[in-house]
Amino acid sequence: MQKNDLRAHYSVDTMSHLIYVIRVTGRQLKELREQLDWTQERLAKELDVDRRTVIRWEKEEVKIAKPEEMALKSIKKRWT
């Protein structure tokens, strides 16, 4: 995966026909935020979450929820 690439990546298991989605990592989130020259506070405001949530995501203490992940992809499209 290329640096700052937040597109969904899919892998198909041909034996069970399951599709696995690789999620946005904390490192990718931080790279995007820095690329946009945004503070954690700004990103939190854009996603309507607490700044501490952004910190936890970047440290990979908690997973990024699907709605926020979709919003991140939208932000990347709009601002980069």
C-alpha distances in whole Angstrom, upper triangle without the diagonal:
4,7,9,7,9,9,10,9,12,13,17,19,22,24,25,23,21,18,15,13,11,12,11,12,15,13,11,14,16,13,14,18,18,17,19,22,23,25,24,27,26,23,25,28,25,24,28,27,29,27,27,25,22,23,23,19,18,20,18,22,22,19,19,21,20,22,21,17,18,20,17,15,19,19,16,17,21,20,17
4,6,5,9,10,12,11,15,16,20,23,25,28,28,26,24,21,19,16,14,14,13,13,15,12,10,13,15,12,12,16,16,14,17,19,21,23,23,26,25,22,25,27,24,24,27,27,28,27,27,25,22,23,23,20,18,20,19,23,23,21,20,22,21,23,21,18,19,20,17,15,18,18,14,16,19,18,15
4,5,9,11,14,14,17,19,23,25,28,31,31,29,26,23,21,18,15,14,12,12,13,10,8,11,11,8,9,13,12,11,14,16,17,19,19,23,22,19,22,24,22,22,25,25,26,24,24,23,19,20,21,18,15,18,17,21,21,19,18,21,21,22,20,17,18,19,15,14,17,16,13,15,18,16,13
4,6,9,12,13,17,19,23,26,29,31,31,29,26,23,20,17,14,13,10,10,11,9,6,8,9,6,6,10,10,8,11,13,15,17,17,20,18,16,19,21,18,18,22,21,23,21,22,20,17,18,19,16,14,17,16,20,20,18,16,19,18,19,16,14,15,15,11,11,14,12,9,12,14,13,10
4,6,9,10,13,16,20,23,25,28,28,25,23,19,17,14,12,11,9,11,13,11,8,10,12,10,9,12,14,12,14,17,17,20,19,22,20,17,20,22,19,19,22,22,24,23,24,21,18,20,20,17,16,18,17,21,20,18,16,18,17,18,16,13,13,14,11,9,13,13,9,11,14,14,11
4,6,9,12,15,19,22,25,27,26,24,21,18,15,12,10,8,6,9,11,11,7,9,12,10,9,12,14,13,14,17,17,19,18,20,19,15,18,20,17,16,19,19,22,21,22,19,16,18,18,15,14,17,16,19,18,15,13,14,13,14,12,9,10,11,8,6,10,10,8,10,13,13,12
4,6,10,13,16,20,22,25,24,21,19,15,14,10,9,9,9,12,15,14,11,12,15,14,12,15,18,16,17,20,20,22,21,24,22,18,20,22,19,18,21,22,24,24,25,22,19,22,21,18,18,21,19,22,20,17,15,15,13,14,14,10,10,12,10,7,10,12,10,10,14,15,13
4,7,10,13,16,19,22,20,18,15,12,10,7,7,7,8,12,15,15,12,14,17,16,15,18,20,19,20,23,23,24,23,25,24,20,22,24,21,19,22,22,25,25,25,22,20,22,21,18,18,21,18,21,19,15,14,14,12,14,14,10,10,13,12,9,12,14,13,13,17,18,17
4,7,10,13,16,19,18,16,13,10,8,6,6,8,10,12,16,16,14,16,19,18,17,20,22,21,22,25,25,27,25,28,27,23,25,27,24,22,25,25,27,27,27,24,22,24,23,19,20,22,19,22,20,17,16,16,14,17,17,13,13,16,15,13,16,18,16,16,20,21,19
4,7,10,12,15,14,12,10,6,6,5,7,10,12,15,19,19,17,19,22,21,21,24,26,25,26,29,29,30,29,31,30,26,27,30,27,25,28,27,30,30,30,26,25,27,25,22,22,24,21,24,22,18,17,18,15,18,19,15,15,19,18,16,19,21,19,19,23,24,23
4,7,9,12,12,10,8,6,5,7,8,12,15,17,20,21,19,21,24,24,23,27,28,27,29,32,32,33,31,34,33,29,30,33,30,28,31,30,32,32,32,28,27,29,27,24,24,25,22,25,23,20,20,20,18,21,22,18,19,22,21,19,22,24,23,23,27,28,26
4,6,9,9,6,6,5,7,9,12,15,18,20,24,25,23,25,28,27,27,30,32,31,32,35,35,36,35,37,36,32,33,35,33,30,33,33,35,35,35,31,30,32,30,27,28,29,25,28,26,22,22,22,20,23,24,21,21,25,24,22,25,27,26,26,29,31,29
4,6,6,5,5,7,8,12,14,17,20,22,26,26,25,27,30,30,30,33,35,34,35,38,38,39,37,39,39,35,35,38,36,33,36,35,37,37,36,33,32,33,31,28,29,30,26,28,26,23,24,24,22,25,27,23,24,28,27,25,28,31,29,29,33,34,33
4,6,5,7,9,12,15,17,21,24,25,29,30,28,30,34,33,33,36,38,37,38,41,41,42,40,43,42,38,39,41,39,36,39,38,40,41,40,36,36,37,35,32,33,33,30,32,30,27,28,27,25,28,30,27,27,30,30,28,31,33,32,31,35,37,35
4,6,8,11,13,17,19,22,26,27,31,31,30,32,35,35,35,38,40,39,41,44,43,44,42,44,44,40,40,43,41,38,40,39,42,42,41,38,37,38,36,33,34,34,31,33,31,28,29,28,27,30,31,29,29,33,32,30,33,36,34,34,38,40,38
4,5,9,11,15,18,21,24,26,29,31,29,31,34,34,34,37,39,38,40,43,42,43,40,42,42,38,38,41,39,35,38,37,39,40,39,35,35,37,34,31,33,33,29,31,29,26,27,26,24,27,29,26,27,30,30,29,31,34,33,33,36,38,37
4,7,10,13,16,19,23,25,28,29,28,29,33,33,32,35,37,36,37,40,40,41,39,41,40,36,37,39,36,33,36,35,38,39,38,34,34,36,33,30,32,33,29,31,28,25,25,24,22,25,27,24,24,28,28,26,29,31,30,30,34,35,34
4,6,10,13,16,19,21,25,26,25,26,30,30,29,32,34,34,35,38,37,38,35,37,37,33,33,35,33,30,32,32,34,35,34,31,30,32,30,27,28,29,25,27,25,21,22,21,19,22,24,21,21,25,25,23,26,29,28,28,31,33,32
4,7,10,13,16,18,22,23,22,23,26,26,26,28,31,30,31,34,33,34,32,34,34,30,30,32,30,27,30,29,32,32,32,28,28,29,27,24,26,27,23,25,23,19,19,18,16,19,21,18,18,22,22,20,22,25,24,24,28,29,28
4,6,9,13,15,19,20,18,20,23,23,23,26,28,28,29,31,30,31,29,31,31,27,27,30,28,25,27,27,29,29,28,25,24,26,24,21,22,23,19,21,19,16,16,16,14,17,19,16,16,20,19,18,21,23,22,23,26,28,27
4,6,10,12,16,17,15,16,20,20,19,22,24,24,25,28,27,28,26,28,27,23,24,26,24,21,24,23,26,26,26,22,21,23,21,18,19,21,17,19,17,13,13,13,11,14,15,12,13,16,16,14,17,20,18,19,23,24,23
4,7,9,12,14,12,14,17,17,17,19,22,21,23,25,24,25,23,26,25,22,22,25,23,20,23,22,24,24,24,20,19,20,19,15,16,17,14,17,15,12,12,13,12,15,15,11,13,16,14,13,17,19,17,19,22,22,21
4,6,10,11,10,11,14,15,14,16,19,19,20,22,21,22,20,22,22,18,19,21,20,17,20,19,21,20,20,17,15,17,15,12,13,15,12,14,12,9,8,9,9,12,11,8,10,13,11,11,15,16,15,17,20,20,20
4,7,8,6,7,10,11,11,13,15,15,16,19,18,18,16,19,19,15,16,19,17,15,18,17,18,18,18,15,13,14,13,10,10,13,10,13,12,9,7,10,10,12,10,7,10,11,9,9,13,13,12,15,17,17,17
4,5,5,6,9,10,11,12,14,15,17,18,17,18,15,19,19,15,16,19,18,16,19,17,18,17,16,14,12,12,11,8,8,9,7,11,10,8,8,11,12,15,12,10,13,14,11,12,16,16,14,17,20,19,18
4,5,5,6,9,10,10,12,14,15,16,15,15,12,16,16,13,14,17,17,15,18,15,16,14,13,11,9,9,8,5,4,6,5,9,9,8,8,12,14,15,13,11,15,15,12,14,17,16,15,18,20,19,18
4,5,5,6,9,10,11,12,14,15,15,15,13,17,17,14,16,19,18,17,20,18,18,16,16,14,11,11,11,9,6,8,8,12,13,12,12,15,17,18,15,13,16,17,13,15,18,16,15,18,20,18,17
4,5,5,6,9,10,10,12,14,14,15,14,17,17,13,15,18,17,16,19,18,19,17,17,15,12,13,13,10,8,11,11,14,14,12,11,14,15,16,14,11,14,14,10,11,14,13,11,15,17,15,14
4,5,5,6,9,10,11,12,11,12,10,13,13,10,12,15,13,12,15,14,15,13,14,12,9,10,11,8,6,10,10,13,13,11,9,13,14,14,11,9,12,12,8,10,13,11,10,14,15,14,14
4,5,5,6,8,10,10,10,10,9,12,12,10,12,15,14,14,17,15,16,13,14,13,9,9,11,9,6,9,11,14,14,14,12,16,17,18,14,13,16,15,11,13,16,13,12,16,17,15,14
4,5,5,6,9,10,10,12,12,15,14,12,15,18,16,16,19,19,19,16,17,16,13,13,15,12,9,12,13,17,17,16,15,18,19,19,16,14,16,16,12,13,15,13,11,15,16,14,12
4,5,5,6,9,9,11,11,14,12,10,13,15,13,14,17,17,18,16,17,16,12,14,16,13,11,14,15,18,18,16,14,17,17,17,14,12,14,13,9,10,12,9,7,11,12,10,9
4,5,5,6,5,7,8,10,9,7,10,12,11,12,15,15,15,13,15,14,10,12,14,12,10,14,15,17,17,17,14,17,18,17,14,13,15,13,10,12,13,10,9,13,13,11,11
4,5,5,6,8,9,12,11,10,13,15,15,16,18,18,18,15,17,17,13,13,16,14,12,15,17,19,20,19,17,20,21,21,17,17,18,17,13,15,16,13,12,15,15,12,12
4,5,8,11,12,15,13,12,16,17,15,17,20,20,21,18,20,19,16,16,19,17,14,18,19,22,22,21,19,21,22,21,18,17,18,16,13,14,15,12,10,13,13,10,8
4,5,9,11,13,10,10,13,14,12,14,17,18,19,16,19,18,15,16,19,17,15,19,20,23,22,21,19,21,21,20,17,16,17,15,12,13,13,10,9,11,11,7,7
4,7,10,12,10,10,13,14,13,16,18,18,18,16,18,18,15,16,19,18,15,18,20,23,23,23,20,23,23,22,19,19,20,17,15,16,16,13,12,15,14,11,11
4,7,8,6,6,10,11,10,12,15,15,15,12,15,15,12,13,16,15,14,17,19,21,21,20,18,20,21,20,16,17,18,15,13,15,15,12,12,15,14,11,12
4,5,5,6,9,10,11,13,14,13,13,9,12,13,10,11,14,14,12,15,17,19,19,20,18,20,22,20,17,18,19,17,14,17,18,14,15,18,17,14,16
4,5,5,6,9,10,11,12,10,9,6,9,9,6,7,11,11,10,12,14,15,16,16,14,17,19,18,14,15,18,15,13,16,17,14,15,19,18,16,17
4,6,5,6,9,10,10,9,8,5,9,10,8,10,13,13,13,15,17,18,18,18,16,18,20,18,15,17,19,16,14,18,18,15,17,20,19,17,19
4,5,5,6,9,10,10,10,8,12,12,10,12,15,15,14,17,19,20,19,19,17,18,20,18,14,16,17,14,13,16,15,12,14,17,15,13,16
4,5,5,6,8,8,9,8,11,10,8,10,13,12,12,15,16,17,16,16,13,15,16,14,11,12,14,11,9,13,13,10,11,15,14,12,14
4,5,5,6,5,6,5,8,8,6,9,11,11,12,15,16,16,15,15,12,13,15,13,10,13,14,11,11,14,14,12,14,17,16,16,18
4,5,5,6,8,8,11,11,10,13,15,15,16,19,19,20,18,18,15,16,17,15,12,15,15,12,12,16,15,12,15,18,16,15,18
4,6,8,10,11,14,13,11,14,16,15,16,19,20,21,19,18,15,15,15,13,10,12,12,9,9,12,11,9,12,14,12,12,15
4,6,9,10,12,10,9,13,14,12,14,17,17,18,16,15,11,11,12,9,7,9,10,7,8,11,11,9,12,15,14,14,17
4,7,9,12,10,10,14,15,14,16,19,19,19,17,16,13,13,14,11,9,12,13,10,12,15,14,13,16,18,17,17,20
4,7,8,7,8,11,11,11,14,16,16,15,13,14,11,11,13,11,9,12,14,12,12,16,16,15,17,20,19,19,21
4,5,5,7,9,10,11,13,15,15,15,13,15,13,14,16,15,12,15,17,15,15,19,19,17,20,23,22,21,23
4,5,5,6,9,10,11,13,14,14,13,15,13,15,18,17,13,16,18,16,15,19,19,17,19,22,21,20,22
4,5,5,6,9,10,11,12,11,11,13,13,15,18,17,14,16,19,18,17,20,21,19,21,24,24,23,24
4,5,5,6,9,10,10,9,8,10,9,11,14,14,11,13,16,15,14,17,19,17,19,22,22,21,23
4,5,5,6,9,10,10,10,10,9,11,14,14,10,12,15,13,12,15,17,15,16,19,20,18,20
4,5,5,6,8,9,10,11,11,14,17,17,14,15,18,17,15,18,20,18,19,22,23,21,22
4,5,5,6,5,6,8,9,12,15,16,13,14,18,17,15,19,21,19,20,23,24,23,24
4,5,5,6,6,6,6,10,13,14,11,11,14,14,12,15,18,16,17,20,21,20,21
4,5,8,9,9,9,13,15,17,13,13,16,16,13,16,18,17,16,20,21,20,20
4,5,8,10,11,15,18,19,16,16,19,19,17,19,22,20,20,24,25,23,23
4,5,6,9,12,15,17,14,14,17,18,16,18,21,20,20,23,25,24,24
4,7,10,12,16,18,16,16,19,20,18,21,23,22,22,26,27,26,27
4,7,9,12,14,13,13,16,17,16,18,21,20,21,24,25,25,26
4,6,9,12,10,10,13,14,13,15,18,18,19,21,23,23,24
4,7,8,7,6,10,11,10,12,15,15,15,18,20,20,21
4,6,6,6,9,10,11,13,14,15,17,19,20,21,22
4,5,5,6,9,10,11,12,14,15,17,18,20,21
4,5,5,6,9,10,11,12,14,16,17,18,20
4,5,5,6,9,10,10,12,14,15,16,18
4,5,5,6,9,10,11,13,14,15,16
4,5,5,6,9,10,11,12,14,15
4,5,5,6,9,10,10,12,14
4,5,5,6,9,10,10,12
4,5,5,6,9,10,10
4,5,5,6,9,10
4,5,5,6,8
4,6,5,6
4,6,6
4,6
4
